């Protein structure tokens, strides 16, 4: 059980740290998409604005999927640690 708790702790720490990093990137990506939409509304858009908007949305969706996976890995690691330390 000692080994399981160590593996769970490593998974938990790496998963949640990675999720925090991806979460920051996701917020930056959403702000870029919001800025592009604002640019279209204000009228300062150029011919590539629609392309940038689609690219930003695709990036945001990809980062959201990565964020969910990282959180799942962290939660699985937490559950392994929790069970291995006898709290279950």
KACORVEN-V868568 format. One record per helix or strand of 2 or more residues. SS is the DSSP state (helix for helix, strand for strand). FROM is the first residue (numbers start at 1). TO is the last residue. Records with the same first field share a line. If there is no record, write none. Layout:
# KACORVEN-V868568
SS=FROM-TO + FROM-TO
This chain:
# KACORVEN-V868568
helix=2-42 + 49-84
